[in-house]
Amino acid sequence: MKKNLQLPICDHRPEPYEGPPKPEVLALRKKYLTPGLVTYYRDPVLVVEGHMQYVWDETGRRYLDGIAGIATISVGHCHPKIVEQVREQSGKLQHATTIYLHPKIGQFGKELAERMPDGSDLSVTYFTNSGSEANELAILMSREHTGRSEVISLRNAYHGGTHTAMALTAHGTWKFPSNPVSLVKNATPGYCYRCPFGLTYPSCDVKCARDVESLIRYETSGEPACFIGEPIQGVGGTVIPPPEYFQIVYDAVRRFGGLCIADEVQTGFGRTGEHYWGFQNWGVTPDLVTMAKGIGDGVPLAAVTTRPEISETVAKRVHFNTFGGNPISVTAGLATLEVIDEEGIQENAKMVGAHLKERLLELQERQPLIGEVRGLGLMVGIELVRDRETKEPAPEETADVLEGTKDRGLLLGKGGLYGNVLRIKPPMCLSKDDADFMVDCLDETLSAVRS
């Protein structure tokens, strides 16, 4: 039975919806859009307005957005400062390709360089429109710079939906049979909860990380162009590696002459709380950093930041991105960085994320479906299992929980190899009251699914 769960107070009042009714919207989608566009929920939500950590449907019902477009909304839906600056820029100039000069693209590149670790020389940026494009470009740069072609990525990773990006994952769900995978080898991620070797950390000597060197030695030519990895696997189920995992991996790749790419599409811009970039949690510095989603708080914007000598590779040929670094997107990006700094967004992710995780760990003690709670800051995963001893995945129950939380006013994501991980990646303006509502909603929903 549903309790009287109440969303935290919100002063924003949505405009009355005057668009087509939901059945018509759904019918148009089914008839005119590709069936490859999947939707969450058995009865999809029609989202028509957003403000900070909340969204509203066509009836005026409010939801707490616990997934933020898969970490796309970083500082809040329609943040007033970002809206104001984008509106002003759109009235002056909406498009200017990089064959012309415009002040904001260089300013944005400078701001990103200043947020990289001291002494890293990660100072040169190429702007694109999506994380898929950014990862494609990072692979291209690495191959051109090293003169090599082989790439090492991680099983269960997700790096985008383009040809090369899909080839980087071993997860068959993201691949098409007609899109052949070549020159990519998949290494073992640091997934301690489901260790493929049946070992336990730390007595395992981090075999998952040392597997990368074995893969390079015995399954490749021994001359990798690069390694690419998410500091925390997102779509893969919010997988948190052992602390020394990336240090071991980066060292092995570099000893064989390869470059290291950090895919910060979901972990960047303070989301993990303690650090601005996800890779900083593991004491490593990559050679290239890719970023998207939260970089512009929802606009099509992405980037690759690297060292000058690596960036020079794209000057060997004509390489052009029509909309990369356009004035509208770059304005949103600059405004997003300003908000992160001015409103203490990273510190909020750290503080509220710690509170959320503490409450989720308490919830785990009384909800047997929860096998593990893991995450950093406001990037949290809850793995659901039918049996804690066997760790049998619970994908159907996860889908039921997703439906149940939606019915109670909370939107979450799901992922993992088995589709049994609840993914929590809300706008980083989330409050403690929001976090408490989230946990109470999950508590009630999990109890209902079990009964």
C-alpha positions as CSV (number, residue, x, y, z in Angstrom):
1,M,0.0,0.0,0.0
2,K,1.3,3.4,-0.9
3,K,2.0,5.8,2.0
4,N,1.5,9.5,1.7
5,L,4.9,10.3,0.3
6,Q,5.4,14.0,-0.3
7,L,8.0,15.6,-2.6
8,P,9.9,18.4,-1.0
9,I,8.4,21.9,-1.4
10,C,9.1,23.6,-4.7
11,D,8.1,27.2,-5.4
12,H,8.2,26.8,-9.2
13,R,4.8,26.6,-10.9
14,P,4.8,25.1,-14.4
15,E,3.0,26.7,-17.3
16,P,-0.3,25.1,-18.3
17,Y,0.4,22.5,-21.0
18,E,-1.4,23.4,-24.3
19,G,0.3,20.9,-26.6
20,P,-1.2,17.7,-28.1
21,P,-2.5,15.1,-25.7
22,K,-0.3,12.2,-24.6
23,P,-2.0,9.5,-26.9
24,E,-1.4,11.7,-29.9
25,V,2.3,12.3,-28.9
26,L,2.8,8.6,-28.5
27,A,1.0,7.9,-31.9
28,L,3.2,10.4,-33.7
29,R,6.3,8.9,-32.2
30,K,5.3,5.3,-33.2
31,K,4.4,6.3,-36.7
32,Y,7.2,8.8,-37.7
33,L,10.2,8.0,-35.5
34,T,12.5,5.1,-35.6
35,P,11.6,2.1,-33.3
36,G,15.2,2.3,-32.2
37,L,14.2,5.1,-29.8
38,V,13.3,3.2,-26.7
39,T,11.3,4.6,-23.8
40,Y,11.4,3.9,-20.1
41,Y,8.2,2.7,-18.4
42,R,5.3,0.6,-19.5
43,D,3.3,3.9,-19.7
44,P,5.9,6.4,-20.9
45,V,6.1,9.8,-19.2
46,L,5.4,12.9,-21.2
47,V,7.8,15.4,-19.8
48,V,6.9,19.0,-20.8
49,E,8.8,21.3,-18.3
50,G,11.8,21.2,-16.0
51,H,13.1,23.4,-13.2
52,M,16.3,22.5,-11.3
53,Q,16.0,18.9,-9.9
54,Y,12.3,18.5,-10.9
55,V,10.3,17.8,-14.1
56,W,6.6,18.0,-14.8
57,D,4.3,16.0,-17.1
58,E,1.4,17.3,-19.2
59,T,-1.0,17.0,-16.2
60,G,1.1,19.2,-14.1
61,R,2.4,16.4,-11.9
62,R,5.9,16.9,-10.5
63,Y,8.6,14.3,-10.4
64,L,12.1,14.3,-8.7
65,D,14.5,13.6,-11.6
66,G,16.9,11.0,-10.3
67,I,18.6,10.3,-13.6
68,A,19.0,13.8,-15.1
69,G,19.0,12.5,-18.7
70,I,21.7,10.1,-17.7
71,A,23.8,12.7,-15.9
72,T,23.2,15.2,-18.7
73,I,21.7,17.9,-16.5
74,S,24.4,18.9,-14.1
75,V,23.4,22.0,-12.3
76,G,19.6,21.9,-12.8
77,H,16.9,21.9,-15.5
78,C,16.6,25.4,-17.1
79,H,18.9,27.0,-14.5
80,P,18.0,30.7,-14.7
81,K,21.6,31.9,-15.2
82,I,22.2,29.5,-18.1
83,V,18.8,30.3,-19.7
84,E,19.5,34.0,-19.5
85,Q,22.9,33.8,-21.1
86,V,21.8,31.4,-23.9
87,R,18.8,33.6,-24.6
88,E,21.0,36.7,-24.9
89,Q,23.5,34.9,-27.2
90,S,20.8,33.4,-29.4
91,G,19.6,37.0,-30.1
92,K,23.1,38.0,-31.3
93,L,24.6,35.0,-33.2
94,Q,23.4,31.4,-33.3
95,H,25.9,29.9,-35.6
96,A,29.5,30.6,-36.5
97,T,31.7,27.7,-37.5
98,T,35.3,27.5,-36.4
99,I,36.5,28.9,-39.8
100,Y,35.6,32.3,-38.2
101,L,36.7,33.7,-34.9
102,H,34.4,34.0,-32.0
103,P,35.5,35.0,-28.5
104,K,33.6,32.4,-26.4
105,I,35.1,29.2,-27.8
106,G,38.6,30.3,-26.8
107,Q,37.4,31.4,-23.4
108,F,35.7,28.1,-22.8
109,G,38.9,26.2,-23.8
110,K,40.8,28.3,-21.3
111,E,38.3,27.5,-18.6
112,L,38.6,23.8,-19.2
113,A,42.4,23.9,-19.2
114,E,42.4,25.7,-15.9
115,R,40.3,22.9,-14.3
116,M,42.7,20.2,-15.3
117,P,45.3,18.9,-12.7
118,D,48.3,21.1,-12.3
119,G,51.3,20.0,-14.3
120,S,49.2,17.8,-16.6
121,D,49.5,20.0,-19.7
122,L,46.0,19.0,-20.6
123,S,45.5,22.4,-22.2
124,V,44.1,22.0,-25.7
125,T,40.5,21.3,-26.5
126,Y,38.5,20.3,-29.6
127,F,34.8,20.8,-29.3
128,T,32.2,18.4,-30.7
129,N,28.4,17.8,-30.2
130,S,28.2,14.5,-28.4
131,G,30.3,12.1,-26.3
132,S,30.2,9.6,-29.1
133,E,32.0,12.1,-31.4
134,A,34.4,13.0,-28.6
135,N,35.4,9.4,-28.1
136,E,35.7,8.8,-31.8
137,L,38.1,11.8,-32.0
138,A,40.1,10.7,-29.0
139,I,40.7,7.3,-30.6
140,L,41.6,8.9,-33.9
141,M,44.1,11.3,-32.2
142,S,45.7,8.4,-30.3
143,R,46.1,6.3,-33.4
144,E,47.6,9.2,-35.4
145,H,49.9,10.2,-32.5
146,T,51.3,6.7,-31.9
147,G,51.1,5.4,-35.4
148,R,49.3,2.4,-34.1
149,S,45.8,1.0,-34.5
150,E,44.9,-1.4,-31.6
151,V,42.7,-0.1,-28.8
152,I,42.1,-1.6,-25.4
153,S,38.7,-1.0,-23.7
154,L,36.8,-2.6,-20.9
155,R,34.1,-5.2,-21.0
156,N,30.7,-3.8,-20.0
157,A,31.7,-0.3,-21.0
158,Y,29.7,2.2,-22.9
159,H,31.3,5.0,-25.0
160,G,28.6,6.0,-27.5
161,G,26.6,4.9,-30.5
162,T,28.8,5.6,-33.5
163,H,30.8,3.0,-35.4
164,T,34.0,3.2,-33.4
165,A,32.3,3.9,-30.1
166,M,30.1,0.8,-30.3
167,A,33.2,-1.3,-31.2
168,L,34.7,-0.3,-27.8
169,T,32.2,-2.3,-25.8
170,A,32.0,-6.1,-25.4
171,H,28.3,-5.8,-24.5
172,G,26.3,-7.3,-27.4
173,T,23.3,-5.1,-26.7
174,W,25.1,-2.1,-28.0
175,K,26.4,-3.8,-31.2
176,F,25.0,-4.6,-34.6
177,P,26.0,-7.8,-36.4
178,S,26.7,-5.8,-39.6
179,N,29.1,-3.4,-37.7
180,P,32.3,-5.5,-37.4
181,V,34.6,-5.0,-34.5
182,S,38.2,-4.8,-35.4
183,L,41.4,-3.7,-33.7
184,V,39.7,-3.5,-30.3
185,K,40.4,-5.8,-27.4
186,N,38.3,-5.8,-24.2
187,A,39.9,-6.1,-20.8
188,T,38.4,-6.9,-17.4
189,P,36.8,-4.1,-15.5
190,G,37.2,-3.7,-11.7
191,Y,33.8,-5.1,-10.8
192,C,34.5,-6.6,-7.4
193,Y,30.9,-7.5,-6.7
194,R,30.9,-9.9,-9.6
195,C,34.6,-10.7,-10.0
196,P,35.0,-12.9,-13.1
197,F,37.9,-14.7,-11.4
198,G,36.0,-15.5,-8.3
199,L,38.5,-13.6,-6.1
200,T,38.1,-11.2,-3.2
201,Y,39.7,-7.8,-2.9
202,P,42.4,-7.1,-1.7
203,S,43.8,-10.7,-1.6
204,C,43.2,-10.9,-5.3
205,D,46.2,-8.6,-6.0
206,V,43.9,-6.7,-8.3
207,K,44.0,-9.4,-11.0
208,C,41.4,-7.6,-13.0
209,A,43.8,-4.7,-13.6
210,R,46.8,-6.9,-14.2
211,D,44.8,-8.7,-16.8
212,V,45.4,-5.6,-19.1
213,E,49.1,-6.4,-19.4
214,S,48.4,-10.0,-20.2
215,L,45.9,-9.0,-22.8
216,I,48.4,-6.6,-24.4
217,R,51.2,-9.3,-24.4
218,Y,49.2,-12.3,-25.6
219,E,46.1,-11.0,-27.5
220,T,47.5,-8.0,-29.4
221,S,50.6,-7.1,-31.3
222,G,52.0,-5.7,-28.1
223,E,51.8,-2.1,-29.5
224,P,48.5,-0.6,-28.4
225,A,47.5,2.9,-29.6
226,C,45.5,3.6,-26.5
227,F,43.4,2.4,-23.6
228,I,40.0,4.0,-22.9
229,G,38.0,3.6,-19.7
230,E,35.3,5.4,-17.7
231,P,36.5,6.2,-14.2
232,I,33.2,4.7,-13.0
233,Q,31.3,2.6,-15.5
234,G,27.9,4.2,-15.9
235,V,25.7,2.2,-18.2
236,G,27.6,-0.8,-17.0
237,G,26.0,-0.4,-13.6
238,T,27.9,2.3,-11.7
239,V,30.9,0.0,-11.3
240,I,33.5,1.3,-8.8
241,P,37.0,-0.2,-9.3
242,P,39.5,-1.0,-6.6
243,P,41.5,2.2,-5.7
244,E,44.7,1.1,-7.4
245,Y,43.0,-0.3,-10.5
246,F,43.6,2.5,-12.9
247,Q,47.2,3.1,-11.7
248,I,48.0,-0.5,-12.6
249,V,46.2,-0.2,-16.0
250,Y,47.7,3.1,-17.0
251,D,51.2,2.0,-16.0
252,A,50.9,-1.2,-18.2
253,V,49.5,0.7,-21.2
254,R,52.2,3.3,-21.1
255,R,55.0,0.8,-20.7
256,F,53.9,-0.6,-24.0
257,G,53.8,2.8,-25.6
258,G,50.1,3.5,-25.6
259,L,48.1,6.5,-24.5
260,C,45.3,6.6,-21.8
261,I,41.9,8.1,-22.4
262,A,39.5,9.0,-19.5
263,D,35.9,9.0,-20.6
264,E,34.4,11.6,-18.2
265,V,31.1,11.9,-20.0
266,Q,29.2,10.9,-16.8
267,T,31.8,11.4,-14.1
268,G,33.1,14.9,-14.8
269,F,32.3,18.4,-13.5
270,G,32.2,17.5,-9.8
271,R,29.7,14.7,-9.9
272,T,31.8,12.3,-7.8
273,G,32.0,15.0,-5.1
274,E,35.6,14.8,-3.9
275,H,37.1,15.8,-7.2
276,Y,36.2,17.7,-10.3
277,W,37.2,14.8,-12.6
278,G,36.4,11.2,-12.0
279,F,40.0,10.1,-12.8
280,Q,41.3,12.1,-9.9
281,N,39.6,9.7,-7.5
282,W,42.1,7.1,-8.6
283,G,45.4,9.1,-8.5
284,V,46.0,9.0,-12.3
285,T,46.2,11.6,-15.0
286,P,45.2,10.6,-18.5
287,D,46.6,11.7,-21.8
288,L,43.2,12.6,-23.2
289,V,40.0,13.5,-21.5
290,T,36.6,13.2,-23.2
291,M,33.5,14.9,-21.8
292,A,29.9,15.6,-22.7
293,K,26.4,15.6,-21.1
294,G,26.9,17.7,-18.0
295,I,29.4,20.0,-19.7
296,G,26.6,22.2,-21.0
297,D,23.7,21.2,-18.7
298,G,21.7,19.7,-21.5
299,V,22.8,21.3,-24.8
300,P,24.5,19.3,-27.5
301,L,28.1,19.9,-26.4
302,A,31.2,17.7,-25.9
303,A,34.9,18.0,-26.0
304,V,38.3,16.3,-26.1
305,T,41.0,17.9,-24.0
306,T,44.6,16.8,-24.4
307,R,48.2,17.8,-24.6
308,P,49.4,20.1,-27.4
309,E,51.6,17.5,-29.1
310,I,48.7,15.0,-29.3
311,S,46.2,17.6,-30.5
312,E,48.5,18.4,-33.4
313,T,47.6,15.1,-35.1
314,V,44.3,16.5,-36.4
315,A,46.2,19.2,-38.3
316,K,47.7,16.6,-40.5
317,R,44.5,16.4,-42.5
318,V,41.4,18.6,-42.9
319,H,39.3,17.9,-39.8
320,F,36.1,19.8,-39.4
321,N,33.0,19.8,-37.2
322,T,30.3,22.2,-38.4
323,F,28.6,22.7,-35.1
324,G,31.4,21.9,-32.7
325,G,32.0,24.9,-30.4
326,N,29.1,26.9,-31.8
327,P,28.2,30.1,-29.8
328,I,25.0,28.8,-28.3
329,S,26.5,25.6,-26.9
330,V,29.7,27.3,-25.7
331,T,27.7,30.0,-24.0
332,A,25.8,27.2,-22.1
333,G,29.0,25.5,-21.3
334,L,30.6,28.7,-19.9
335,A,27.5,29.5,-17.8
336,T,27.5,25.9,-16.5
337,L,31.1,26.2,-15.2
338,E,30.2,29.5,-13.6
339,V,27.2,28.0,-11.8
340,I,29.3,25.0,-10.6
341,D,31.8,27.4,-9.0
342,E,29.4,30.0,-7.7
343,E,26.8,27.7,-6.2
344,G,29.3,25.1,-4.7
345,I,27.8,22.4,-6.9
346,Q,30.7,20.0,-6.4
347,E,30.6,20.4,-2.7
348,N,26.9,19.8,-2.7
349,A,27.4,16.6,-4.7
350,K,29.9,15.4,-2.1
351,M,27.7,16.4,0.9
352,V,24.3,15.2,-0.4
353,G,25.8,12.2,-2.1
354,A,27.4,11.0,1.2
355,H,24.0,11.5,3.0
356,L,22.2,9.6,0.2
357,K,24.6,6.7,0.3
358,E,24.5,6.5,4.1
359,R,20.7,6.2,4.0
360,L,20.8,3.7,1.1
361,L,23.2,1.5,3.1
362,E,20.8,1.6,6.0
363,L,18.0,0.7,3.6
364,Q,20.1,-2.3,2.4
365,E,20.0,-3.8,5.9
366,R,16.2,-4.2,5.7
367,Q,15.6,-4.7,2.0
368,P,17.0,-8.1,1.0
369,L,16.6,-7.3,-2.8
370,I,19.6,-4.9,-2.4
371,G,22.8,-6.8,-3.1
372,E,25.1,-3.8,-3.1
373,V,25.1,0.0,-2.9
374,R,28.0,1.7,-4.5
375,G,29.0,5.0,-5.9
376,L,30.8,8.3,-5.3
377,G,29.1,11.7,-4.8
378,L,25.9,11.8,-6.9
379,M,26.7,8.9,-9.1
380,V,25.2,5.9,-7.2
381,G,24.2,2.4,-8.2
382,I,22.0,-0.1,-6.4
383,E,22.4,-3.7,-7.6
384,L,19.3,-5.8,-7.0
385,V,19.5,-9.5,-6.5
386,R,17.1,-12.3,-5.7
387,D,19.6,-14.0,-3.4
388,R,22.5,-12.3,-1.7
389,E,24.5,-15.5,-1.4
390,T,24.2,-16.5,-5.1
391,K,23.9,-12.9,-6.3
392,E,21.3,-14.0,-8.8
393,P,20.4,-10.8,-10.8
394,A,16.9,-9.5,-10.4
395,P,16.1,-7.7,-13.7
396,E,12.3,-8.2,-13.6
397,E,12.2,-6.8,-10.0
398,T,14.4,-3.9,-11.1
399,A,11.9,-3.0,-13.8
400,D,9.1,-3.3,-11.3
401,V,10.9,-1.0,-8.9
402,L,11.5,1.5,-11.7
403,E,7.7,1.5,-12.4
404,G,6.9,1.8,-8.7
405,T,9.1,4.8,-8.0
406,K,7.8,6.6,-11.1
407,D,4.2,6.1,-9.8
408,R,5.3,7.7,-6.5
409,G,7.0,10.7,-8.2
410,L,10.6,9.6,-8.6
411,L,12.4,9.0,-11.9
412,L,15.4,6.7,-11.9
413,G,17.5,4.9,-14.4
414,K,18.6,1.3,-14.8
415,G,21.6,-0.5,-16.3
416,G,24.2,-3.1,-15.7
417,L,25.0,-6.2,-17.8
418,Y,21.8,-7.9,-16.5
419,G,19.6,-4.8,-16.3
420,N,19.5,-5.2,-12.5
421,V,21.2,-2.0,-11.3
422,L,19.2,1.1,-10.3
423,R,21.2,4.1,-11.5
424,I,21.0,7.4,-9.5
425,K,22.5,10.4,-11.3
426,P,20.3,13.4,-10.4
427,P,21.0,17.1,-11.1
428,M,23.7,18.1,-8.7
429,C,21.5,20.7,-7.1
430,L,19.8,17.8,-5.3
431,S,19.0,18.6,-1.6
432,K,19.1,16.4,1.5
433,D,15.3,16.6,1.6
434,D,15.2,15.3,-2.0
435,A,17.7,12.5,-1.0
436,D,15.4,11.5,1.9
437,F,12.4,11.4,-0.4
438,M,14.3,9.2,-2.8
439,V,15.3,6.7,-0.1
440,D,11.8,6.7,1.4
441,C,10.3,6.1,-2.0
442,L,12.7,3.3,-2.7
443,D,11.9,1.7,0.7
444,E,8.2,1.7,0.0
445,T,8.6,0.5,-3.5
446,L,11.0,-2.3,-2.7
447,S,8.6,-3.5,0.0
448,A,5.7,-3.5,-2.5
449,V,7.7,-5.4,-5.1
450,R,8.7,-8.1,-2.5
451,S,5.1,-8.6,-1.3
